[in-house]
Amino acid sequence: MSKSKKAVVLLSGGLDSSTLAYFVKNMNYEVYAVSFDYGQRHRRELDAAEKIGKLVGVKDHKFIKIDLRSIGGSALTSDIDIPNKKNVEEILDSKDIPITYVPARNTIFLSIAIAYAEVIDADVVFYGANCIDYSGYPDCRPEFIDAFNNLVKLGTKKGVEGRTIRIEAPFLFYTKKDIVKTALNLGVPIEMTWSCYDDGDKPCGRCDSCILRENAIKEVYAEIRKKK
């Protein structure tokens, strides 16, 4: 009997990571999801992550608590106003790393995911990094992933033994439209995902994440209507 393929997936509950969970499941991996309660203001994403995990049929779903609010330094973990942009162009034209960047967040999350992967003997950790239509976070770039993969080779038992765990980001060079199209093709319940940086009853529609998401959804559905 062949060994089942195991993969750890970082599942935040947002559009990208939810689509990724379906994507990995579609590749016939046994999915082990990890979600983080790190003191984020948009805690509704954790509810979305739990629902998506159940729909995907994850083998196990870890909810790990880390107090990044005690460190602060981000509009997502401190009492700092979330900036509102006017449109997609304003977001993509900005050269500054936004205040919604959480210091070293993906470094921390991936380190824990790697530890979990070692324990369950998984060969790969997937996360939904994207460096095309994004807000400029440094831990969503190919250079970061390459460096982290090298770290895993040097700093884990599996890596030293030549059975290293890979960090993979299949959506790294996808546009947000590509991710929406992938979500629709895989049957992801987009309406159940939560991407907003705020925690209201409805998405604010004004933060970077809301604007990028809604613009992509509108463009995809416009293309679909045009083809009919």
N, C-alpha and C positions, 0 to 999 in steps of 0.2 A: 504494500500500500504506500503510495507516494505521500510525502510530507506536504501538508497544506501550506499555501503561501500566506504568510502573516504580514500585515502592514499596520503601522501606527499612523493615525491621521489626526492632525491638529484640527479640531472642530470647534469653531467659535460660535457658530449659529448664523453667521453672515452669508451672503450670496456666494462668495468665492469658496469658502471652506465647505459649505453645504454641497455645492456642486462637485467639489473635489471628493467628498465622501462617496457620492453616487458614482463618480468617475472611477475611483479605486475599486469599489465593489463590482463595477462592470468589468474590471480586469480580472475578476475571479480571485481577488484577495479576500482573506478573512480579515475584516476590519476591526481594529481596536482603537476606539476614539479616545482622545484626551481633550478636555475642556478646562479652562482656567477661570476661577473666580479670584481675580487679582485686585479687587477693590475698584473695578471700573464703574464709571457712572452709568453706563448703558448695560445694566445687569439683565435687561430683557433678552439679551443675546443668549444667555445661559438657558433660558426657557426654550428658546428656538433650537439651541444645540441639542437639548434633551429630546425634543420632538423629532428632529431630523434623524438623530441617532437611532431612535426606535423604528422610524420608517425605513431607514437603510438596512436595518437588521444587523447592527454591530454585534460582534462577539462579546465585547465588554466595553464599558464606557466609564472612564475615570473622570471625576470632577475634582480637580486639585485646587486647594486654596493657597494663595500666596498674597501676602500683604504688600503690594507695590504702592498702595496709598500712603503707607508710612514713609516712603521715599519721596513720592510726589514727582514734581518736575514735568507734568503733562496735564493738559486740559481734561484728560480722561481719568486722571487719578488725583486731581487737586481741584480746589475751588477757583478755577481759572475759566473764564468765558470761552466757549467754543467759537472760533471764528467762523463767520458766514461769508461765503464767496457768492458772486453774482451768477457765474456760469462755469461751464467746463473749461473754457479757454483760460479764464483767470486762474483756475486751479493748476492746469498743466503748464502755464507760462511762468508760474512762480518758481524761483530758484532757491527759496528758503525751505529748510526743513520745518514743517508746521508744528505748532504747539501741541497738536494732538499726538505727536510722536511720544511713545512711552519708552523712556531710556532702557535700552538693552532688552526689550520685551521678548523678541524672537530668540535672542541668545539664551535667555532663561527658559523659555518654553521648549525650545528644541533640545536643550540639555536634559530636561526632565523626560521628554519624549524618547530620547536616546537611551536613557536609563531604563525606561519601561520596555523599550524594544529589546534590550539586553536580557531582561528578566524573562520575557515571553519568547525569546529566540526569534524575533522578527528581523528581517534583512533590510527593511526600508522604512523610513519615516517620510510621510508626505505632508507638505503644508502649502497653503494657497497663496504664496507670494506672487506678486505681479508687478512688473517694472515698466509697463507701458502706460495704461490709464490709471495712474496712482498719485498719491500725494507727496511722493518724494522721500519715503522712509528709507534710511540706509540699510536696514535689515531685510529689505525686499529686493536686493540686487544680486545678479549672478556672482559678483566678486565675493559677496558675503557667503553665499552657499558653497562656493569652491573652497573658501577658507575653512568653513565649518566642517566640510567633508574631510579635509586634511586633519583637522583637530580630532575628529572621531577616530580616524586611523591610528593616531598617536596616543589617544587618551582613553581608550576603552579596551577591555579584555578581548572582545571580538576583533577589534581592529588590529591589535598586536598579534593575534593568532591568525591573521590573514582572512578573517571572515567579516570584514568591516560592515557596518550598517550604513546604508546610503541615505543621504538627505535628498529628496526629489521635490521639485516644484513644477509640475506639468503645465501650469498656467503662467509661467514666468513671462513669456513673450506673447501672451494672449492680450488682445484688447478687451475692454469690459464688454463690448458687443459680442466678442467670441465666447466669453464666459456665459453670457445670457443665452446665446444660441446652444451652447453645450448643455446648459441647464434644461432648456426646453426639449432637446433631443433625448435627454436621460430621464425626463419626467420629474424633475426636481420641483417641489411645490414652492415656487419662488415667493409666493405670498406669505409663507410660513417662516421665511428667513428674516433676520433683523440685522440691518447694516448701519442704522442711524447711530451717531455718537451720543445722542441724548437718550433719555429713558422715559419719554412720555407715553401716552396711550397710543399715539400714532407717530410715525417718523416725522422729524421736524421739517424735512424738505429743503433745508438751508445749509446743512453742513457739507463738507467735501464728499463724504461717503454717500449721502443721500443724492447729491447732485450727479455724481458719476454713475450711480446705479440707475436712477430714474431716466437719465439721458440715454443710457445704453438700452434700457428696456423699450423706451419710446422708439428709438431708431430701429431696433429689431422688429418690433411689431409693425412699423411703417413699411419695412421691406417685405414682410409677410403679406400685408394688405396689397402692396403693389404687385406682387406675383399672382394674386388671385384674379 
